[in-house]
C-alpha cells in the first residue's frame, strides 16, 4: 500500500516538474516542496508563554516543527495539505541525525545529491527512501530542483544569517543540542487540509499547547468568514487550557518599502490589511517580531496574531 502511495506521489512530482510553475493562489494536495522555512519562528516561540507538551505546526519545509522540538516540545504534529511535504520533514530530521553541523549547512546551502542522500538512508522511513530514490532515478538534478521552492541560496552568507535568525538549529551549538532532543521527542505528520472541516475534525489530535498556522489563511480555499465560523472553533477547542493559537503570521506587515508605489507590494499589503481587520477581534495579542522572515525589504518586520485559551 505504501509503495502505491509513493508511486502516486512520484507521478504528481513529474507533473509539477513539467509545469515549471513558481507559485499559486492556494496550496494543493500535491504541490512543490519548500526547501527552507520563511517565518521568524524562533523569535515567535520565544515570545509566547505556554506549556510545551504537544504542538500542532504547519509543516512546509519542516523547519517549524523541528524548531518546536528544539524549544522543548515533546510531541509535534506537523500538518500540511501537501502530501509530498512529509518527505521534506523526514529528510531534514534524517540529515540532522546523520550529518555534522558543517555537512548539514552544506546540504541546505547547495542541494541534495545522490551521494549526500546515501548518508541519510539509515535515518529515513521507507516511504521517503523510495520517494527520493525515485526522483534520482527518473529525473536529472536540474529537473529535481524544479520540484522545490523557497531555496534561498543566491547569497549564501545572507541565507545562513537568516536561517540562524529564524531557526535555532542552524547555529552550531543548538544543532548538536537538537540531535539529542530528537531522540527523546516524537514528530508525526498529518496529511490535512484545515479548510476542509471534516478533515480537520477527524484528524486533529489535541489537546495542544501551541498551534501555528503560519500565513496559510493568506491562501485560504474558502472565505475567511466561513473558516472563522466553521473551522476555527475546531482548532480552538483542541487547545489545552492555557494553550496558544497563532492564528496568522503576517510577512512584512511593517515594511518601509510598501510605502513606495509598487503595485505588487500594494496588493500584498491590501490583502494583509483585509485579513488583519477580520482576525484582530478574535485574537488576544499581537506579537511584533524584531526581524522579518526571508525575502523581505528594508525595514521589514513580521507580525503574529495570537489567541490564548
N, C-alpha and C positions, 0 to 999 in steps of 0.2 A: 504493500500500500504506500509506504514512504517513497519507494522508487518511482511509483506512478506520479506522486505529488511533485517530486523534484523534476521529473521529465516534463511535466506541465510548466513548471517554473522556468526551465531552460527554453521551452518553446516560446514563452512570453518574453524571455530575455532577448531572444533572437529578433522578435518583432520590435522591441524597444531600441535595440542597436540599429536596426534598419531605419526606424523612424527618425533617428537623429534629432530629437526634439530637445529643447533646453528647459522647458518649464510648462506648467499648466495651471488652469484656474482652480481645479480641485485635484486631490490625490485619488489614486485608483488602487484596485485590488492587486494589480501587478504594475509596478512602477519602477522608475530608476532608483538606484541606491545612493543615499547620501554618504559621502566618504568621511566628512567631518561635520561636527555639530556647529550651529551658528549662534547659539544662545550663550549669554554670560551666566551660565548655570551655577558655577561655583559661588559667585557672589550672592545670587538669589537664595541658594540653600543656606548660606551662612547668615543671611538676614531674616530667616524665618525660624520662629521658635515653636518646636513641636517634638513629639516623640519620634523615635527612629526604628520602629519595629518593622513597618511594612509601607511600601510606596507603590503608586501606580504612575508610571512615567512614559510619556510618548517616546517611542524608540528612535526613529530617524536613523542617525548614523551609529547609534549605540553609545555615544559619548555621555548622554544624560543619565541613562540607567547605571552606567559604570561609575559616574561621579557620585551618584546617590549611595552606591556601595562604599566608596571611599569615605564619604561623610557620615558613615555609621549605620546605614540601614541594613538590617539583617536579611530582609526579603524584598525583592523588587520585581513587580510585574511590569515588563516592558510591553507596551501595546502599539499596534500600528495597523492601518488598513492595508498597507503594502506587505504582502506575504513574503516578498523577497528580502525585506529588511531584517528578518531573523538571521540571515546568513551574515550580514554585516556585524550584528551584535556578537554572533558566535565567533567570527573571525577576530574581532577586536579583543574579546576575552582570551581567546587562544593565543593571540600574539603577545598579550601581557604576560601570560603564563610561560610562554616558550622563549621569549626574547630577553636580551639585556635591554637596558634603557636606550643605549645607542642604536641597537638594531630596531627597536620599536620606532624611534624617531625617523630613522632612515626609511622604514616601510611607509609611514604616513606622510613623509615629505616627498617621496617619489611615488612608487606604486607597487602593488603586489605582483610578484613574478612567480613562475612555477617553482623556482629554486627556494624563494623565501616561504612560499606556501607549504613546501615539504616539511619545514620545521614546525608548522602549526598542527599538522595532522594528528599527532598524538593527543592533542587537547581539543579537537573538534568533534562534535556529534556527527554521526554517519551521514545524515542528510546534507550537511554543509560540505563534507568531503566530496560527495557525489556532485553537488552543485558546482563547486569551483573546479573540480576536475573536468566536468562537462564544458565549462567555459573555456578552459585551456585547450581542450581537445578540438572544439568546434570553431573557435574564433582566434584571430590574431590579437596581439596585445593592443594595437590601435583600435580595433573593434571593441574589445572588452572595456577600454577606457570610456567608450561612449555610453556604457551602461551606468556610469557613475556621475553624480553631480556633487556640488559643494566640495570640489578639490581645490583648496586654497594654496596652491604650490607655485604660483608665478614669482612670488617673493618669499623665499624660504625663511629668511630671518623674520619677516613680518608674520608669516604663518606660525612660526614657533612661538613668538611673543604672544600672539592672540590665543593660541591653544593653551599656553601656560596661564594666561589671564582667565580664560573661561572654564578650564578644567584642571583640577589639581594634579591628576596623574600624568600630565605632560611635563611635569617637573620631576627631576631625578629622585629626590628623597621620597616624594609621595608615590612615585611609580613603584618603588620597591615595597613600600608600606601596603599598597593596593594588592600586590601579589599575595601577601599573607591574608589580607581581608577577604579575598575571593575564595579562599579555602574554607572560610567559616560562614559564607553567605550563600544565598540562593537567588539566582536570576532566572526568571521564566519569561516566555514570550506568549502574548495573547494576540492572535490574529483577529482584530476587532475594528469595526467602523463605529465610532462613537456617535455618528449622525444617524445610525440605524438603532432605534430604540430597543428593538427585540434583541439584537446582538449585544447591546450594552447591558441589558437586564440579565441575559442568560450567561454572559461570560465574565462579568466583573466579579472579583473575588476578595472583597473587603473583609473586615474594616481596614481602612488605610489611614496612616498618619499624615501622608502627604500625597497629593495628586497634582501632576504637572501636565498641562495641555499644550505647552509651548504656544505657538501662534496659529494653531490649526483652525481656529474659528475664522481666521482670515480667508481660509479656503473651504468654508462650510458648503456642503452639498445640499443643505436645506436652509430656509430663512432662519436668521438668528433668533427671531421671536419664537419660532417653533421649537428650536433647540432649547431655549430657556424654559419654555413651558413643559415640554415633554421629556427631554433627555437630561437636562441639568439636575432635576430632583433625584434621578437615579444615582448620579455621581455624588451629590451632596449626602444622600442617605447612606452611602458606602463609606463615609468618613467616620473615623473613630472620634470619640469625644476629645476635643482639643485639636483635632486634625485640621490641616491647612489645604485648601484647594486653590492652586494658581490657575485662575480662570483664563487669563490671556497674557501673552508676552508680546509687548509692543516693541518691535525693532525701530530704532531711530525715531522714537517719539519726540525727543528733544534734539533737534538737529539744525544747526545754522544753515546748512546747505539747502534745506527745504524752503528757506525764505527767498531763494533765487527763483527766477522764472523758468523752471524746468517742469515740463508737462508730466513726465513720468513721476517725479517726486511729488508734484501737486496731487495727482490722482492717488498715489500711495497714502499721502497724508490725509486726504479726504476720507478714504475708507477707514484709516486708523481712527479718525475723529468720530465717524459714524459708529464704529464698534465701541469706542470708549464711552460714548453717550448711552449706548444700550446696556453696557456692562457695569458702569460705575455704581449704579444704585444697588446692585446685588453684592458688591464687594465691600469688605470692611477695612481694607488697607491698600495703599498704593506704595509700591517699592520702586524708587528711582535708583537705577544702578549707576555706579560711578563711571563705568566704562561700558561701551557697547559691545555687541557681538561682532561677528565677522562682516566685512564688506560694506561698512557704513562710512559716511563722510566726516568732515571736520565738525567737531563739537557734538558728535553723536552720543546720545545716552539712551538706554533702553528703560522701559517701564513695565512693571508687572502688576496686575490687579489680582489681589488675593482675598480669599474669604476664609475665616476661621470659625470652626463649629464650636 
